[in-house]
Amino acid sequence: MRTLAIAAVQTTPVPYDLEATWQRYASQVRALHETFPHVQLAVAPELLLAAEAPLLEARSEWMREAAVTVPGPLTGRICDLARETGLWLVPGSLYEKAADGRVYNTALAVSPQGEIVATYRKVFPWQPYEQTEPGTEFVVFDLPGIGRAGLAICYDGSFPETVRQLAWMGAELVIQPTLTTTRDREMELVCARANAWTNQVYVVNLNAADPAAVGASVIVDPEGIVRQQAGPGEEILVDVLDLDAVTRVRKFGSAGLNRPWDQLARYGERIKLPMYGGTFQPRP
């Protein structure tokens, strides 16, 4: 089996204190590694290392105050932590200050060797509330000998194009750090299940804990079944994902029935998609 042991850490930052938040995150990763030595990949919530405050305590200027370069000193610390623990790290997302001064909401994937293997700028910021610049492309990365993962961030999951594109790019697992502070969390959980089922991928949708957000993180399997769901407080979801299940479900169907990727491969090129200026193309 191609298995991936993951830990989704539903936690909170220290509001507006970047250094204290870093120390808290690093200690949690070290404790995770000591407590669950079989875990290979650790995920944190959206904007954790940006030390964002709860919704009604937010400051509009904090985005630029907390923005960092990628690569830079913060990513260097993340890479050092990955090397120290031997873990794959997806440390949520951070505010990235680009060379032209624009600020993006950016997720990273760092290998156990301490290398940044993927950088993803959130394509669908939560507008009009979120002020970061939208990214323009989706990103996947390989875990050698295991499989391929894609990155999404929070509101990205509300757009079917996101996970469909990542699956088309070969993702078997979508890692989706989230920072949802509002009562539409239930809708996000519907989307997480729908995205997993319609694209036959695992979805790890990790929200921050109360009071930074409302929690309810989920791990969903390729048939849209919720494997685990957290409550509102600080919690860790540890699971071992069988990526061969993606192969099985795509070959024999969800519940042994539904095979959307197989059908798109047969008929996709003849379907007119004027919204996208073309047709569906078979996966490479």
N, C-alpha and C positions, 0 to 999 in steps of 0.2 A: 504494500500500500504506500501511496504518497501521502504522508501525514504531516501536518503542521500544527504544533502545539502553540497556542496563542494565549495571551492574557490581555484583556481589555480592562483598563483601570479607570473606573468611574470615580473621578476625584475632583478636587477644586484647587484653584490657585490661591495665593495670598494677594488679595486685590491691591493693585498698584505698587507691588513690591517685587520687582523682577528678580533680585538676588534671592530673596526668601523663597520665591516660587521655584527658582531653579534648585535650590538646596532641597526643598520638599520633594520635587520630582525625582531628583537623583537618588535620594534616600529611599523613595518608594521603589524605584527600579532595582536598586541593590537588594532591598528586602524581598522583592518579587523573585529575583534570581536565586537567593538563598533558600527561600521557602518552597519554590517550585522549580527545581533545577532542570526539569524536562522541558520547560517552556522555551520556545525558540524566538518568538516575536512578541513584543510588548507595544500596545497602542495606548495613546493618551488622548484626551478630548481636544476639540478645536480651541485654538488660541490659549491653551493652558499656559505656555511659557511667555505669552504676552501679558499675563497677570491681569486679565480683564476683571472688572468688578461686576456684581449683580446688576440686573437690568436698570433699576431705578437709581443706581449709584454711578452709572456710566458717565464718562467725560468725553466729549467729542474730540478733544485735542490729544487724548491718550494714544490713539492710533499712531500718530506721528512720533510721539515721545517714545513709544515702545518699539518702533520699527527698527529692524536690523538688516545688515547686508547678508546676502547668501552667495558664497560662503563668507564667514566672518567669525568673530570671537564666540558667539553663542553656538553656532553650528560646530565649531571646533570642540566645544565642551560636550556636545551631544555625541560627536564622533569618538571622543575619548571615552565616554561612558559606554558606548557600544563595544569598543575594544576591551574595556575592563571587564564587562559582564559576559561578553561573547553572544550578545543578543542582537537580533534585528530590532531596530527601534523605528516606530512611526510616532514621533513625539507630538501628536496633534498637529496644530498648525501655528504659525507665527506671523506677525506683521513683517513683511519683507519690503525694505526700501530699495527700489531699483535705481540703476545709474541715472535715469532721467528724473528721479525724484518721486515717481509714482509709488504708491503703497499697495501691495497685494496681500491677500490672505493666502499663505503658502504652506502647503504640507510637504514634509520630507520623508524619505525612507532611507535609513542608514544601515549598512551591512554590519555584521559582527567584526569585520576587518576595519571598521571605522571610516568607511567610504560612503559619501552621499551618492546613492544609486538612482534616486528619482527626486525631482522637484516639481511640484504641481501647484499652479496658481488657480485658485477657485474661479471657475468659469461663470458660476451663477451666484454672485453675492446677493444677500437678502435685501434687495432694494424695495423701497427707498431708504431703509434704515441703515444698512451697512454701506459705508462710504469707500471701501476699497475698490481699486480698479479691477474690472473683470479680466480673468485670463482668457486665453484664446485656444487652448488645445488640451486634450486629455492625455493622461500619462499612465503607463503600466511599467512594471519592473519584474525581473525574474528572481526567484529564489532557487538557486542552482540545485538540481536534483529533486526539487519539490514541485514547483509550478510557477504560475505567473499571477501577480496581483495587480489590481488597479487602485488608484487613489481618487476619492471624491470627498467633498467637504459639505456637510450639513445640507443647506438648501439645494445643492446640486441634485440631491435625491428626488426633488420634486419635479424634475424634468426627465421624462423617459429617455431622452437622447443620451443622458450621461452614462447610465449603466449599459444601455444597448451598445454604445460606442466602445466602452471598455471591454465588454464581452466580445465584440467584434475584433478587438485588438488582441484577444487571447486570454483575457483575465478570467480566472476561475474563482477568484476571491476579490471582493471589493471592500476596501478598508475606508470607512467613512467617519472621521472625527466630526463631532457635532457639538454645538453650544446653543441649545434651545432652552429658552427661559420662559416660554409662553405656552398657552393651553392648546396650541395646534400640534403638540407632540404626538397625539393620537393619530393625526393624519400622516405624520412622518413614519410611524410604525406601519401603517397601511402601505405606504410607499416602499418601505424596506422589504416587506414581504412580497409585494407585487414585483419589485425590481429583481429580487432573487428568483421568483417563480418564472417570470416571463423571459428571463435571460439565462436561467439554469446555472446560477452562480451562488456562492456563499456571499452574504452581506454581513459585515460587522459594523453596526451603527452604534458608535460609542458617544454618549452624551456626557456632559459634566454633571456632577452631583449638586444637590441642594446645599447652599443657597445660590451657587453660581448659575445653576440651571435646574431642570426638573428631573434629571436622571432618566430612568426607563430605557437604558441601553439594551440592545438586542443582538443576538447572533442568530442568523437565519440561514437555513440550509438551501441547497439548490432546488428543492421542491416547494419552497416557500413556507416551510415549517419552522416555527420559532424553537430553537434549541435551548436558549436561555434568555431570560429577561430580568433586568435589575429593578430594584425599587428606586426610591428617590434619593437615598443617601449614598455615602461613600461605600463602594463595593468593587469587587474584582470578579470578572467573569473569566474563568480558566476553561479552555476547551481544547480538544484535539480534533482538527478538521481532516477528514479523509477526502483529499482532492480527487481521488479516483471516483468518488461519488458523482462528481461533475460529469466525468466521462460516461458513467453508467446512466445517469439521468438523461443526458443528451442522446445516448444511443437508444434507450428503451422507453424514454418518456417520463415526465413527472407522473408519479403514481402509476407508472407503467403504461401511460396513455399519451400524454401531450408532448409533441416534439417540434417546437417552434423553429429551432435553428435548422433542423433537417428540412423543414418545409420552405424556409427562406432560401436555403441553398438551392432548392429545386426551382422555385418560381420567382425569386426576388428580382432578378434582372428584368423581368417583363412588367413589374409593377411600377407605374408612373408615380413619382414623388415630386410633384411640382413645388411643394413647400421647400424642398432641399435642392431643387434645380437638377434633378437626375433620377436615378433608379437605385434600388438597393444593390450593392455589390457583394459578391461572395467573399467570405473571409479569406484573407491570405493564408 
